[in-house]
Amino acid sequence: MNALEDVDVLDDDRLREGVKAYSNWPTIPRLYVNGELVGGCDIVREIYEAGELRGMLAKALPSGADVGP
């Protein structure tokens, strides 16, 4: 996939439980980049504050895509 997508798993019990089983990670929200689990809210916040998230997203998206502030 070459786009950003958000999915509200709280609207669908089967989807929510499937995501938990898929990643073996019990909490929501979580971020996947190129199909790989980056982590939940705390981890994503840490990599954002460390300045690493923007670079991670830039590498995952097509050249020239805007990854935001």
C-alpha positions in Angstrom: 0.0 0.0 0.0 1.3 3.4 -0.9 -1.1 5.5 1.2 -1.9 6.4 4.8 -5.0 4.7 6.1 -6.8 4.7 9.4 -9.1 2.0 10.5 -11.5 2.3 13.5 -11.4 -1.2 14.9 -13.6 -0.2 17.8 -16.6 -0.3 15.5 -16.1 -4.0 14.8 -15.5 -6.6 17.5 -14.2 -9.3 15.1 -11.8 -6.8 13.5 -10.6 -5.6 16.9 -9.9 -9.1 18.1 -8.4 -10.1 14.8 -5.9 -7.2 15.0 -5.0 -8.2 18.5 -4.4 -11.8 17.5 -2.5 -10.8 14.3 0.1 -8.7 16.1 0.0 -10.4 19.5 -0.3 -7.0 21.0 -3.2 -6.4 23.4 -3.7 -2.6 23.2 -5.2 -0.2 20.8 -4.4 2.2 19.1 -1.3 1.0 17.2 0.6 2.0 14.2 1.7 -0.2 11.3 4.1 0.9 8.7 4.5 -1.3 5.6 2.6 -4.0 7.4 5.0 -4.0 10.3 3.8 -3.2 13.8 5.6 0.0 15.1 3.8 0.0 18.4 1.1 1.5 20.4 0.4 5.0 21.5 3.3 5.3 24.0 5.9 3.9 21.6 4.6 6.1 18.7 4.7 9.2 20.9 8.3 8.3 21.9 9.5 8.0 18.3 7.6 11.1 17.3 9.2 13.1 20.1 12.6 11.7 19.2 12.1 12.9 15.7 12.1 9.4 14.2 8.5 9.0 13.1 8.6 11.5 10.2 11.6 9.7 8.6 10.0 6.3 9.1 6.8 7.5 7.3 8.8 9.3 4.6 10.6 6.1 3.7 7.3 4.2 3.6 5.5 6.6 1.3 6.0 7.4 -2.3 8.6 10.0 -3.1 7.3 13.5 -2.6 4.4 12.4 -0.4 3.6 14.8 2.4 4.1 13.2 5.9 2.8 16.3 7.7 4.4 18.4 10.4 
